[in-house]
Every structure is written in C-alpha cells, then in structure tokens.
C-alpha cells in the first residue's frame, strides 16, 4: 500500500513505507530483477498541520507529480460487481534510484465519482473503500504484469492488503492452490490488529474480493472457520509457499500467533533494514573512516544546528547544539508510547530544568487521522511541554524531517509496549548518523544493541503485570538510564560517549543496511 521513495512523492504514511522505499533502493543498487507496484494516492496520507492553538490538524491536499510517466495503460477490473478502470503510471529507476515501479490509480475521467475516490486516501477510514483499495492493488497489480507481458517467477505480497492477488492467481492457474503456492511469498509486518485486516465473507463476496470464485470454494480452500470471517494475514500464509517475519523476536511472535493454524506456510525471520546510501550523512562517514574525531564532532554539531533551525522556524523554540538532544519520532500510535517519558512528570520536569547537565527533547510523528486517541496524545504532549524551553513537538514527519531528526540528535528514544513492535527501523538510520538508541528490547533492537557499548537498553517490566504497572516501571527506567548513565557520560566523559556512537556507526552496517535484507529476500524467499 505504501512506498517512501522521496520527499516529493507522498505515497506513504510511516515506517512501513520507509522500509519498502529502502528495499526498492537496494534492489536498484544491487541490480536485482525486481518490479515494485504500489498505489498513487490522490491526496497522499495527509499533510500534518496545526490549528491556531498549535494542536494538530490533518490537511488533505491534491497531489500531482510531473516525474511519473503515463504508460498509456488503462484496464478494467471488477469491484462490487461493477467495472472500474485502473490507470498505471511509471516511475523510472533513475528518477530516485529505485527499482522500476508502477503506481495504480482509479482517479481518472473514465470512472464515475465513487470509483475515482477509491485511490484518494491511503488507509481510508471507510471499510468498503479499504476493501476496494486492496482489490485495485492485488488484482490491478497482477493484471498489469500480465498486460506488460512480464514473465513472473515470484510475486511478493509485502503485508496483507494486496491479498486479492492470491485469488487472481488462483483463477489464472486453474484454481489450483498448489500453483499459487509455487509463485507467492508473503511478509507479515506486525502483530497489531490493524495490520492483520479481517472482514466478513459476505462483505468481501459482495465487493467481488474473490473475483469469479464462488464464496464456498474460498471458504474451503482458505479454511474459513465457523465465524465466516476471512483474515488477510492467515489467508496469505495459506496461499504462499513461504513467509517471513521482520525480526528474530517477531519471528517468534508470528509463529506463536499463527503457528497453530492448519495449512500455513513456514514463517522465517528476515530482519528489516534501511538503505545507507539514502540515509547516512556522507561527511559524518568520511570522518569516521578517517578516524578524525574532531571532524566527526564538528559535522555532528552542524547537523544539530540544521535541525534546530527547523525547530525554531516551526515552533519558536531555540535549542542548543552543545546540549544532549533526545528525539522520539515515528508513527504516532498508542502502543508506541510517545508520552512514556512524561509519566513521572515532576521528575521529568526536574531533569529538563537541570542546568548542570541539560537535556533537550523533541517529538515528531503522524497519528492516523482518525485515531483520536493518538491525536489526543500528540496534542497533550504539546500542552504539557510548552512550558519548557528545551522541548519541542514537530509536525510534518515525512522523509525529509526524519532525516533531519536522525542526523541532528544524540539519543533515539524508542518505547513501545513489548512485544508489539515487530521490527522498528528508525533506530538503524539514527545509528548510521552517530545517534544512539535508548530502547525497549523489542523488534530489531536485541539483535544489535549491547548496553553501554553501541547503544542503551531499557529494562523490561514483568510481562504479567497490569499495563499501568508496566508503564510506571518502564517510564522510571527511561529516566534512570538518562539521568544515571547517558547524561553523566555525555558531559563528564565525552570521549567515551563518542566512542559508543562510533561503534554504533560501524556496527549498524552491513547487518542492518538494506543490501543485506534485499539479498536475503532474494536468496531465502524468491529463489528458495
């Protein structure tokens, strides 16, 4: 559903898009035989702005892109029993340094108004629209490849939203599940319900989700149980020959979630990664390679100043490049706990007011525009921290701001509820830019962080405790590690802090650089 390829192309919401973008960049740099197919969203995800009182506002603006090439291909698919025309646009590899990509839209004059709206909004809140989007991506993507005459070896469903591709292939190959399984692989990205979509069979049948295949045949081949609910992830696991989770921890979680179901394919871990060419600062890495600490520190200070100029312009808060700077920035969802550091508020207030060992904290991220709980948390952080001269909350968290934050911060804070973070990748690109993770040991973090050597790990609460008790314990852990370890190290032993940052820069690549990930997909999924 989403690819984050360049700041100019608004076809993504957050980390899943960032990851897909890095995969496409590495496929290009490795010259892999791969095509990407996504959706062209008329209004993107949304533009994150502010109301008069500085609270968040979701704006929806029409997007247009001169760099997308018209393929001349317009073809019909069926949605809700009616013909809908799909247009394919092409993104050439040299435009942004990616694999060849096609983007699908229904927002064309050949369609009626309702059909045009299918590709208006990424993750549309309307259930029928979401189902229709899946049909466009899955059936439209499969049909486009056939129209192009591409001889396909493997189809990769990168999460479950494109599931109708499986039914398109099932019909194409004589309604043989075995023939589909020969050709289809699948990535499950999250244990969260929102990422494991499911709907009633009646709705999906009414929407022509299964094409011309009778519902009873789908119930049989997809093993739909008495609830008559079809889960996208579970069905993809039954139609694929192989699937992967996105970290070693997530591999365990995914097998625990799905392993008891009959007929699923093997789930192996392939840990996510990010593209170094796109994300790393060249001057920082030149200084690292030359072992020139002064040049590295000078460049890091420049990058902090660039970020702080942006902060000042947006918020009126002027930050100091010589002060330890902590950033929490990613998709704003409740389980990611952006406000955890504020939970013991009096202690937090004392820490940010301390002039002997000062600390600056920046938040950024986009809530889903209909997730009013997450939007409320975003706005609450603005209200609670506006009294502090060393805190700022930024809007517009997209590729450009993400790069500024990772290059201009010292500590990358990551506080999800364990074990709900399947991977997380933002800390990888932070580490590429001399920024150290301070994180719950979830997702990719246990595969990388060695506490006090290349980053910092937060102690986990007892998993059997109530949520509020776990939050209290882990919030205390955030402040403990900051006050007792990181701040003394940064101000009293700056050479030791720099040594840890340099170790993180050296060790995050190649293991968490997307060339490794793209190669593993080729070797373990596509050619296996």
TORFI-892294 format. One record per residue (C-alpha): residue in one letter; residue number from 1; x, y, z. Coordinates in nm, 4 decimals. Example, Ala and Ser with C-alpha at 12.3 -4.5 7.8 and 13.67 -1.06 7.14 Angstrom:
# TORFI-892294
   r     k          X          Y          Z
   A     1     1.2300    -0.4500     0.7800
   S     2     1.3670    -0.1060     0.7140
# end
This chain:
# TORFI-892294
   r     k          X          Y          Z
   X     1     0.0000     0.0000     0.0000
   X     2     0.2861     0.2436     0.0647
   X     3     0.6358     0.3269    -0.0578
   X     4     0.8504     0.6119     0.0774
   X     5     1.0827     0.6796    -0.2153
   X     6     1.1382     1.0537    -0.1976
   X     7     1.0081     1.3512    -0.0020
   X     8     0.8343     1.4701    -0.3188
   X     9     0.6249     1.1543    -0.3681
   X    10     0.3558     1.1316    -0.0980
   X    11     0.2657     0.7638    -0.1213
   X    12     0.3421     0.6586     0.2370
   X    13     0.2375     0.7055     0.5992
   X    14     0.5392     0.5967     0.8025
   X    15     0.7820     0.3182     0.8826
   X    16     0.6333     0.0526     0.6544
   X    17     0.6742     0.2917     0.3626
   X    18     1.0268     0.3872     0.4716
   X    19     1.1176     0.0188     0.4742
   X    20     0.9646    -0.0505     0.1316
   X    21     1.1499     0.2509    -0.0065
   X    22     1.4827     0.1213     0.1211
   X    23     1.4078    -0.2196    -0.0312
   X    24     1.3454    -0.0591    -0.3702
   X    25     1.6666     0.1467    -0.3430
   X    26     1.8784    -0.1566    -0.2597
   X    27     1.7166    -0.3587    -0.5396
   X    28     1.8297    -0.0801    -0.7758
   X    29     2.1816    -0.0609    -0.6347
   X    30     2.2190    -0.4408    -0.6403
   X    31     2.0678    -0.4584    -0.9912
   X    32     1.8109    -0.7138    -0.8787
   X    33     1.5446    -0.8292    -1.1230
   X    34     1.2514    -0.6797    -0.9342
   X    35     0.9495    -0.4567    -1.0035
   X    36     0.7574    -0.2612    -0.7417
   X    37     0.3821    -0.1979    -0.7670
   X    38     0.2047     0.0499    -0.5411
   X    39    -0.0861     0.2915    -0.5320
   X    40    -0.0966     0.6532    -0.6427
   X    41    -0.2903     0.8335    -0.3687
   X    42    -0.4616     1.1484    -0.4957
   X    43    -0.4377     1.3181    -0.1539
   X    44    -0.1495     1.1141    -0.0142
   X    45    -0.1790     1.0127     0.3512
   X    46    -0.2369     1.3634     0.4816
   X    47    -0.0432     1.6839     0.5394
   X    48     0.0119     1.7388     0.9092
   X    49    -0.0513     2.0987     1.0056
   X    50    -0.1504     2.2977     1.3130
   X    51    -0.4616     2.4705     1.4364
   X    52    -0.4484     2.8231     1.5766
   X    53    -0.3774     2.6831     1.9244
   X    54    -0.0837     2.4735     1.7916
   X    55    -0.2749     2.1443     1.8159
   X    56    -0.2551     1.9037     1.5230
   X    57    -0.4648     1.9363     1.2104
   X    58    -0.4912     1.6841     0.9257
   X    59    -0.4989     1.8580     0.5868
   X    60    -0.5778     1.6794     0.2609
   X    61    -0.4277     1.8457    -0.0465
   X    62    -0.4407     1.7316    -0.4058
   X    63    -0.1074     1.5873    -0.5222
   X    64     0.0419     1.5920    -0.8715
   X    65     0.3758     1.4595    -0.9962
   X    66     0.5392     1.5608    -1.3225
   X    67     0.8019     1.2862    -1.2901
   X    68     0.5555     0.9956    -1.3173
   X    69     0.5247     0.8729    -1.6767
   X    70     0.1925     0.7819    -1.8343
   X    71     0.2147     0.4215    -1.9563
   X    72    -0.0942     0.4617    -2.1724
   X    73    -0.2349     0.1562    -1.9955
   X    74    -0.5929     0.1769    -1.8692
   X    75    -0.7583    -0.1546    -1.7964
   X    76    -1.0757    -0.2827    -1.6264
   X    77    -1.1125    -0.4730    -1.3016
   X    78    -1.4321    -0.5612    -1.1142
   X    79    -1.5221    -0.4083    -0.7778
   X    80    -1.8630    -0.4632    -0.6178
   X    81    -1.9830    -0.6275    -0.9380
   X    82    -1.9088    -0.3179    -1.1457
   X    83    -1.6318    -0.2365    -1.3903
   X    84    -1.3676     0.0050    -1.2613
   X    85    -1.0868     0.1357    -1.4829
   X    86    -0.7324     0.1358    -1.3461
   X    87    -0.4546     0.3525    -1.4874
   X    88    -0.0856     0.2675    -1.4434
   X    89     0.1873     0.5295    -1.4158
   X    90     0.5593     0.4513    -1.4277
   X    91     0.8468     0.5710    -1.2109
   X    92     1.1745     0.5263    -1.3975
   X    93     1.4638     0.3798    -1.1939
   X    94     1.6941     0.6774    -1.2412
   X    95     1.4408     0.9281    -1.1048
   X    96     1.5008     0.8402    -0.7394
   X    97     1.7430     0.5469    -0.7646
   X    98     1.4865     0.2684    -0.7161
   X    99     1.3752    -0.0498    -0.8865
   X   100     1.1285     0.0152    -1.1728
   X   101     0.7925     0.0990    -1.0201
   X   102     0.4322     0.1270    -1.1280
   X   103     0.1622     0.3201    -0.9438
   X   104    -0.2088     0.2457    -0.9865
   X   105    -0.4939     0.4954    -0.9744
   X   106    -0.8684     0.4891    -1.0326
   X   107    -0.8964     0.8697    -1.0150
   X   108    -0.9412     0.9167    -1.3890
   X   109    -1.2239     1.0595    -1.6068
   X   110    -1.3150     0.7117    -1.7343
   X   111    -1.4616     0.6260    -1.3904
   X   112    -1.7673     0.7508    -1.2035
   X   113    -1.7177     0.9616    -0.8932
   X   114    -1.7333     0.6785    -0.6385
   X   115    -1.4822     0.4706    -0.8345
   X   116    -1.2490     0.7689    -0.8610
   X   117    -1.2439     0.8057    -0.4818
   X   118    -1.1032     0.4539    -0.4265
   X   119    -0.7456     0.5786    -0.4613
   X   120    -0.7980     0.9163    -0.2940
   X   121    -0.6704     0.8384     0.0581
   X   122    -0.4080     0.5988     0.1890
   X   123    -0.5702     0.3856     0.4622
   X   124    -0.9159     0.5286     0.4024
   X   125    -1.1327     0.5082     0.7145
   X   126    -1.4271     0.3684     0.5177
   X   127    -1.4313    -0.0131     0.5266
   X   128    -1.5683    -0.0603     0.1750
   X   129    -1.3093     0.1814     0.0380
   X   130    -1.0303    -0.0125     0.2112
   X   131    -1.1542    -0.3387     0.0603
   X   132    -1.1747    -0.1737    -0.2827
   X   133    -0.8188    -0.0449    -0.2454
   X   134    -0.6994    -0.3996    -0.1791
   X   135    -0.8689    -0.5173    -0.4977
   X   136    -0.7042    -0.2404    -0.7001
   X   137    -0.3621    -0.3270    -0.5602
   X   138    -0.3940    -0.7063    -0.5777
   X   139    -0.5991    -0.7673    -0.8913
   X   140    -0.4821    -0.4496    -1.0621
   X   141    -0.1193    -0.5289    -0.9900
   X   142    -0.1497    -0.8852    -1.1157
   X   143    -0.3364    -0.7819    -1.4286
   X   144    -0.0861    -0.5033    -1.5045
   X   145     0.2031    -0.7504    -1.5047
   X   146     0.0111    -0.9724    -1.7445
   X   147    -0.0642    -0.6791    -1.9759
   X   148     0.3037    -0.5841    -1.9732
   X   149     0.3945    -0.9383    -2.0686
   X   150     0.6247    -0.9788    -1.7717
   X   151     0.7131    -1.3421    -1.7095
   X   152     0.6843    -1.3650    -1.3330
   X   153     0.8848    -1.6058    -1.1205
   X   154     0.7686    -1.4862    -0.7779
   X   155     0.5017    -1.2470    -0.6511
   X   156     0.5796    -1.0883    -0.3138
   X   157     0.2875    -0.9655    -0.1020
   X   158     0.4525    -0.7141     0.1300
   X   159     0.1815    -0.7349     0.4021
   X   160    -0.1755    -0.8486     0.3519
   X   161    -0.3506    -0.5522     0.1900
   X   162    -0.2868    -0.6841    -0.1619
   X   163    -0.4381    -1.0258    -0.0821
   X   164    -0.6758    -1.0318    -0.3848
   X   165    -0.3636    -1.1043    -0.5913
   X   166    -0.3746    -1.4554    -0.4444
   X   167    -0.7282    -1.5097    -0.5783
   X   168    -0.6351    -1.3572    -0.9145
   X   169    -0.3513    -1.6099    -0.9419
   X   170    -0.5786    -1.8902    -0.8191
   X   171    -0.8208    -1.8192    -1.1040
   X   172    -0.5394    -1.7709    -1.3566
   X   173    -0.3774    -2.1043    -1.2727
   X   174    -0.6800    -2.3294    -1.2971
   X   175    -0.7988    -2.2786    -0.9384
   X   176    -0.5038    -2.4766    -0.8087
   X   177    -0.3778    -2.3739    -0.4661
   X   178    -0.0529    -2.5582    -0.5309
   X   179     0.0146    -2.3480    -0.8417
   X   180    -0.0400    -2.0275    -0.6426
   X   181     0.1896    -2.1504    -0.3667
   X   182     0.4659    -2.2096    -0.6220
   X   183     0.4598    -1.8395    -0.7092
   X   184     0.3602    -1.6439    -0.3966
   X   185     0.5609    -1.5315    -0.0927
   X   186     0.4395    -1.3103     0.1898
   X   187     0.5759    -1.0759     0.4561
   X   188     0.3850    -1.0285     0.7819
   X   189     0.4820    -0.6959     0.9332
   X   190     0.3068    -0.6622     1.2657
   X   191     0.1206    -0.8372     1.5464
   X   192    -0.1172    -0.5378     1.5623
   X   193    -0.4798    -0.5982     1.4601
   X   194    -0.4792    -0.3001     1.2205
   X   195    -0.2011    -0.4676     1.0227
   X   196    -0.3826    -0.8032     1.0138
   X   197    -0.7055    -0.6950     0.8500
   X   198    -1.0110    -0.9204     0.8501
   X   199    -1.3671    -0.8912     0.7239
   X   200    -1.6897    -1.0887     0.6989
   X   201    -1.7115    -1.3186     0.3994
   X   202    -2.0405    -1.1583     0.2963
   X   203    -1.8827    -0.8136     0.2654
   X   204    -1.5868    -0.9488     0.0703
   X   205    -1.8113    -1.1526    -0.1590
   X   206    -2.0361    -0.8522    -0.2214
   X   207    -1.7263    -0.6449    -0.3052
   X   208    -1.6038    -0.9066    -0.5607
   X   209    -1.2911    -0.9544    -0.3498
   X   210    -1.2590    -1.3101    -0.4833
   X   211    -1.3327    -1.2337    -0.8485
   X   212    -1.5432    -1.5059    -1.0050
   X   213    -1.4553    -1.7707    -0.7469
   X   214    -1.7608    -1.8889    -0.5501
   X   215    -1.7605    -1.7994    -0.1814
   X   216    -1.7965    -2.1629    -0.0761
   X   217    -1.4849    -2.2548    -0.2700
   X   218    -1.2971    -1.9750    -0.0921
   X   219    -1.4269    -2.0990     0.2426
   X   220    -1.2894    -2.4439     0.1599
   X   221    -0.9522    -2.3530     0.0140
   X   222    -0.8833    -2.0691     0.2629
   X   223    -1.0166    -2.2830     0.5520
   X   224    -1.2519    -2.0118     0.6755
   X   225    -1.3954    -2.1217     1.0112
   X   226    -1.7480    -2.1006     1.1518
   X   227    -1.7093    -1.7277     1.2281
   X   228    -1.7216    -1.6691     0.8497
   X   229    -1.4510    -1.4048     0.8905
   X   230    -1.1581    -1.4036     0.6485
   X   231    -0.8287    -1.2835     0.7959
   X   232    -0.5937    -1.1416     0.5322
   X   233    -0.2728    -1.2496     0.7049
   X   234    -0.3878    -1.6023     0.7787
   X   235    -0.5149    -1.6458     0.4233
   X   236    -0.1886    -1.5153     0.2762
   X   237     0.0004    -1.7644     0.4939
   X   238    -0.2131    -2.0420     0.3427
   X   239    -0.1706    -1.9290    -0.0180
   X   240     0.2043    -1.8585    -0.0014
   X   241     0.4888    -2.1089    -0.0263
   X   242     0.6923    -1.9195     0.2303
   X   243     0.6529    -1.6189     0.4581
   X   244     0.8754    -1.4046     0.6710
   X   245     0.8550    -1.2016     0.9873
   X   246     1.0621    -0.8844     1.0135
   X   247     1.2945    -0.9523     1.3091
   X   248     1.4059    -1.2502     1.5138
   X   249     1.1755    -1.1501     1.8014
   X   250     0.8895    -1.1013     1.5567
   X   251     0.9631    -1.4427     1.4081
   X   252     0.8903    -1.5976     1.7480
   X   253     0.5812    -1.3797     1.7986
   X   254     0.4467    -1.4508     1.4477
   X   255     0.4917    -1.8263     1.4856
   X   256     0.3184    -1.8103     1.8239
   X   257     0.0316    -1.6116     1.6663
   X   258    -0.0219    -1.8212     1.3545
   X   259     0.1636    -2.1489     1.4041
   X   260    -0.1334    -2.3400     1.5451
   X   261    -0.3444    -2.2812     1.2327
   X   262    -0.3599    -2.5604     0.9781
   X   263    -0.2259    -2.5202     0.6278
   X   264     0.0066    -2.2262     0.6792
   X   265     0.3483    -2.1987     0.5159
   X   266     0.6768    -2.1709     0.7102
   X   267     0.7468    -1.8278     0.8677
   X   268     1.1155    -1.7362     0.8822
   X   269     1.2735    -1.4172     1.0197
   X   270     1.4319    -1.1642     0.7833
   X   271     1.5152    -0.8602     0.9915
   X   272     1.4260    -0.5250     0.8386
   X   273     1.6975    -0.2833     0.7327
   X   274     1.7404     0.0616     0.5797
   X   275     1.9356     0.1935     0.2823
   X   276     2.2654     0.3516     0.3786
   X   277     2.3128     0.5441     0.0543
   X   278     1.9924     0.7347     0.1199
   X   279     2.0115     0.7768     0.4976
   X   280     2.3734     0.8170     0.6061
   X   281     2.5431     1.1574     0.6088
   X   282     2.8492     1.1345     0.3790
   X   283     3.0604     1.3826     0.5775
   X   284     2.9971     1.2001     0.9058
   X   285     3.1041     0.8721     0.7498
   X   286     3.4100     1.0260     0.5844
   X   287     3.5199     1.1456     0.9279
   X   288     3.4514     0.8004     1.0742
   X   289     3.6551     0.6280     0.8025
   X   290     3.9405     0.8767     0.8525
   X   291     3.9174     0.8266     1.2312
   X   292     3.9015     1.2050     1.2586
   X   293     3.7095     1.2670     1.5804
   X   294     3.7234     1.6425     1.5548
   X   295     3.5771     1.6395     1.2047
   X   296     3.3060     1.3988     1.3170
   X   297     3.2113     1.6133     1.6169
   X   298     3.2169     1.9293     1.4058
   X   299     2.9904     1.7741     1.1432
   X   300     2.7533     1.6395     1.4088
   X   301     2.7282     1.9874     1.5568
   X   302     2.6458     2.1277     1.2102
   X   303     2.3723     1.8684     1.1667
   X   304     2.2250     1.9532     1.5059
   X   305     2.2241     2.3203     1.4106
   X   306     2.0411     2.2403     1.0839
   X   307     1.7740     2.0523     1.2789
   X   308     1.7438     2.3254     1.5392
   X   309     1.6970     2.5914     1.2699
   X   310     1.3981     2.3887     1.1503
   X   311     1.2672     2.3532     1.5076
   X   312     1.2972     2.7262     1.5678
   X   313     1.1218     2.8116     1.2427
   X   314     0.8279     2.5812     1.3157
   X   315     0.7884     2.6205     1.6929
   X   316     0.9797     2.9303     1.8042
   X   317     1.1921     2.7141     2.0348
   X   318     1.5656     2.7761     2.0088
   X   319     1.7759     2.4734     2.1008
   X   320     2.1487     2.4481     2.1752
   X   321     2.3742     2.2234     1.9605
   X   322     2.6030     2.1616     2.2594
   X   323     2.3242     2.0087     2.4700
   X   324     2.2323     1.6387     2.4716
   X   325     1.9320     1.6022     2.2423
   X   326     1.6799     1.3181     2.2696
   X   327     1.4308     1.2520     1.9901
   X   328     1.1158     1.0395     1.9890
   X   329     0.9930     1.0292     1.6286
   X   330     0.7904     0.7666     1.4403
   X   331     0.4298     0.6851     1.3596
   X   332     0.2138     0.8088     1.6473
   X   333     0.0257     0.5047     1.7763
   X   334    -0.0844     0.4377     2.1324
   X   335     0.1271     0.1251     2.1826
   X   336     0.4428     0.3151     2.0845
   X   337     0.4007     0.5304     2.4000
   X   338     0.5369     0.8667     2.2899
   X   339     0.4421     1.0074     2.6298
   X   340     0.6116     0.7396     2.8431
   X   341     0.8987     0.9719     2.9372
   X   342     0.6390     1.2167     3.0789
   X   343     0.4683     0.9620     3.3024
   X   344     0.6600     1.0674     3.6174
   X   345     0.6122     1.4299     3.5276
   X   346     0.7691     1.6040     3.8266
   X   347     1.0874     1.4046     3.7822
   X   348     1.0837     1.4764     3.4078
   X   349     1.0403     1.8489     3.4772
   X   350     1.3392     1.8466     3.7138
   X   351     1.5530     1.6718     3.4532
   X   352     1.4807     1.9164     3.1710
   X   353     1.5279     2.2132     3.4074
   X   354     1.8703     2.0941     3.5250
   X   355     2.1306     2.3432     3.4015
   X   356     2.4317     2.1390     3.5107
   X   357     2.3540     1.8520     3.2742
   X   358     2.0869     1.9918     3.0414
   X   359     1.8806     1.7811     2.8050
   X   360     1.6602     1.8752     2.5079
   X   361     1.3713     1.6597     2.3865
   X   362     1.1927     1.6639     2.0510
   X   363     0.8839     1.4682     1.9481
   X   364     0.7534     1.4158     1.5954
   X   365     0.5207     1.1749     1.4208
   X   366     0.1936     1.1347     1.2360
   X   367    -0.1059     0.9726     1.4037
   X   368    -0.3574     0.8024     1.1798
   X   369    -0.6002     1.0898     1.1023
   X   370    -0.8974     0.9056     1.2546
   X   371    -0.7062     0.7745     1.5595
   X   372    -0.8370     1.0337     1.8009
   X   373    -0.6622     0.8732     2.0963
   X   374    -0.3226     0.9129     1.9274
   X   375    -0.4071     1.2664     1.8144
   X   376    -0.5084     1.3444     2.1725
   X   377    -0.1733     1.2147     2.2963
   X   378     0.0103     1.4281     2.0376
   X   379    -0.1771     1.7391     2.1471
   X   380    -0.1358     1.6555     2.5160
   X   381     0.2431     1.6392     2.4746
   X   382     0.2317     1.9848     2.3144
   X   383     0.0322     2.1248     2.6066
   X   384     0.2345     1.9587     2.8814
   X   385     0.5773     2.0533     2.7451
   X   386     0.5159     2.4052     2.6138
   X   387     0.6317     2.5448     2.9496
   X   388     0.9832     2.4081     2.8878
   X   389     1.2313     2.5965     2.6714
   X   390     1.4117     2.2701     2.5962
   X   391     1.1169     2.0750     2.4484
   X   392     0.9523     2.0859     2.1058
   X   393     0.6842     1.8913     1.9210
   X   394     0.7101     1.8970     1.5412
   X   395     0.4562     1.8359     1.2678
   X   396     0.5237     1.7080     0.9167
   X   397     0.7084     1.3858     0.9983
   X   398     0.7992     1.2660     0.6489
   X   399     1.1253     1.1547     0.4878
   X   400     1.2891     1.4973     0.4956
   X   401     1.2165     1.5737     0.8609
   X   402     1.3012     1.2162     0.9585
   X   403     1.6489     1.2572     0.8099
   X   404     1.6980     1.5902     0.9883
   X   405     1.5990     1.4357     1.3215
   X   406     1.8218     1.1297     1.2896
   X   407     2.1244     1.3308     1.1845
   X   408     2.0673     1.6077     1.4379
   X   409     2.0013     1.4091     1.7560
   X   410     2.2206     1.2281     2.0090
   X   411     1.9706     0.9777     2.1540
   X   412     1.6927     0.7996     1.9648
   X   413     1.4210     0.7062     2.2144
   X   414     1.2050     0.4002     2.1404
   X   415     0.9423     0.2968     2.3963
   X   416     0.6862     0.0512     2.2507
   X   417     0.4926    -0.1978     2.4585
   X   418     0.6783    -0.5279     2.4397
   X   419     0.6335    -0.7404     2.2228
   X   420     0.4189    -0.5278     1.9921
   X   421     0.6980    -0.3665     1.7879
   X   422     0.7600    -0.6204     1.5105
   X   423     1.0829    -0.4544     1.3995
   X   424     1.1106    -0.0764     1.4028
   X   425     1.3837     0.0626     1.1794
   X   426     1.4224     0.4284     1.2710
   X   427     1.6992     0.3496     1.5190
   X   428     1.9016     0.1908     1.2391
   X   429     1.9231     0.5110     1.0387
   X   430     1.9842     0.7093     1.3561
   X   431     2.2832     0.4844     1.4352
   X   432     2.4203     0.5459     1.0845
   X   433     2.4383     0.9135     1.1858
   X   434     2.6062     0.8915     1.5292
   X   435     2.2802     0.8830     1.7237
   X   436     2.2441     0.6167     1.9937
   X   437     1.9357     0.4076     2.0616
   X   438     1.7713     0.4188     2.4037
   X   439     1.5144     0.1470     2.3572
   X   440     1.2864    -0.1198     2.4921
   X   441     1.4433    -0.4536     2.3817
   X   442     1.1811    -0.5214     2.1145
   X   443     1.1911    -0.5708     1.7371
   X   444     1.5396    -0.5433     1.5855
   X   445     1.6970    -0.3922     1.8991
   X   446     1.8041    -0.7191     2.0744
   X   447     1.9903    -0.8174     1.7573
   X   448     2.2031    -0.5021     1.7720
   X   449     2.2230    -0.3098     2.0970
   X   450     2.4815    -0.4061     2.3590
   X   451     2.4072    -0.1801     2.6517
   X   452     2.6743     0.0839     2.7023
   X   453     2.8772    -0.0365     2.4028
   X   454     2.6780     0.0697     2.0940
   X   455     2.3537     0.1940     2.2485
   X   456     2.1363     0.1685     2.5585
   X   457     1.8638    -0.0790     2.6510
   X   458     1.5704    -0.0054     2.8793
   X   459     1.4790    -0.2634     3.1454
   X   460     1.1562    -0.4511     3.0766
   X   461     0.8818    -0.4739     3.3354
   X   462     0.7318    -0.8082     3.4335
   X   463     0.5099    -0.9052     3.1385
   X   464     0.2452    -1.0443     3.3730
   X   465     0.1876    -0.7123     3.5472
   X   466    -0.1081    -0.4862     3.4548
   X   467    -0.0373    -0.2334     3.1778
   X   468    -0.0306     0.0679     3.4115
   X   469     0.2232    -0.1020     3.6379
   X   470     0.4435    -0.1886     3.3397
   X   471     0.4170     0.1712     3.2190
   X   472     0.5216     0.3037     3.5607
   X   473     0.8206     0.0691     3.5773
   X   474     0.9417     0.1304     3.2232
   X   475     0.8896     0.5078     3.2478
   X   476     1.1122     0.5051     3.5556
   X   477     1.3658     0.3073     3.3538
   X   478     1.3784     0.5761     3.0843
   X   479     1.4599     0.8466     3.3395
   X   480     1.7021     0.6212     3.5291
   X   481     1.9141     0.5424     3.2229
   X   482     1.9123     0.9037     3.1080
   X   483     1.9994     1.0534     3.4469
   X   484     2.2348     0.7864     3.5786
   X   485     2.4154     0.6742     3.2642
   X   486     2.3692     0.8811     2.9500
   X   487     2.3833     1.2376     3.0847
   X   488     2.6938     1.1766     3.3025
   X   489     2.8642     1.0059     3.0088
   X   490     2.7804     1.2834     2.7614
   X   491     2.9007     1.5681     2.9846
   X   492     3.1697     1.4068     3.2013
   X   493     3.3182     1.1562     2.9571
   X   494     3.2556     1.2967     2.6081
   X   495     3.5281     1.0813     2.4528
   X   496     3.3581     0.7684     2.5848
   X   497     3.0200     0.8851     2.4525
   X   498     3.1762     0.9492     2.1123
   X   499     3.3375     0.6048     2.1146
   X   500     2.9958     0.4429     2.1670
   X   501     2.8474     0.6496     1.8824
   X   502     3.1328     0.5476     1.6512
   X   503     3.0849     0.1827     1.7446
   X   504     2.7151     0.2109     1.6560
   X   505     2.8013     0.3695     1.3198
   X   506     3.0468     0.0911     1.2374
   X   507     2.8295    -0.1963     1.3543
   X   508     2.4875    -0.0987     1.2179
   X   509     2.6145    -0.1660     0.8668
   X   510     2.6101    -0.4022     0.6831
   X   511     2.3859    -0.6110     0.9108
   X   512     2.1070    -0.3517     0.9258
   X   513     2.1668    -0.1969     0.5845
   X   514     1.9069    -0.2955     0.3272
   X   515     2.1503    -0.4579     0.0821
   X   516     2.1667    -0.7459     0.3317
   X   517     1.7882    -0.7530     0.3618
   X   518     1.7268    -0.7394    -0.0157
   X   519     1.9819    -1.0160    -0.0675
   X   520     1.8140    -1.2328     0.1977
   X   521     1.4760    -1.1846     0.0317
   X   522     1.6236    -1.2977    -0.2988
   X   523     1.8044    -1.5983    -0.1532
   X   524     1.5612    -1.7132     0.1167
   X   525     1.2237    -1.6165    -0.0324
   X   526     1.2328    -1.5595    -0.4085
   X   527     1.4825    -1.8280    -0.5118
   X   528     1.4138    -2.0756    -0.2312
# end
